[in-house]
Amino acid sequence: MHRRLALVVVVMVFLWPIGSSQAESQGADLIKALQATAQMWNRGDVDGFMAPYAGSATYMTPAGLIGVDAMRARYLAKYFTGATPDQQLRFDELDVRTLGADHALMTGRYVLAGGGKPDQAGRFSLVWMRTPAGWRILHDHSS
């Protein structure tokens, strides 16, 4: 019994860094993908900004959940004048927690700045899922 326990502990000690390294790499990939969306936003490319969202993604508003089409319309109405964003977007304080091999939870802070307006900032959480087409956002809760 003690030998089995010792073997399990040894195996876990050697495998833990592998899983941790993969999770860190996965987190870095998701952060890079999110940062690319801010670049799209800042260029006025709403479709590029929304590209990581799954077609079935949901977004939590004060009134409840909305889908991708309503989310796109909301962004255009609230944050754009024509094809130009009213303010520049950036993300910081990003953290990614894996939720198994194919899901992850990202939290962080967004900041909209410039355009002669006061900065707007808030917190967000994104649920990501690995798909055959790559990582996609399943749910966005920003406030």
Secondary structure as UniProt FT lines:
FT   HELIX           2..42
FT   TURN            43..44
FT   HELIX           46..50
FT   TURN            51..52
FT   STRAND          53..61
FT   TURN            62..63
FT   STRAND          64..66
FT   HELIX           68..79
FT   STRAND          80..81
FT   TURN            82..83
FT   STRAND          84..85
FT   STRAND          88..98
FT   STRAND          103..114
FT   TURN            115..116
FT   STRAND          117..131
FT   TURN            132..133
FT   STRAND          134..142
//
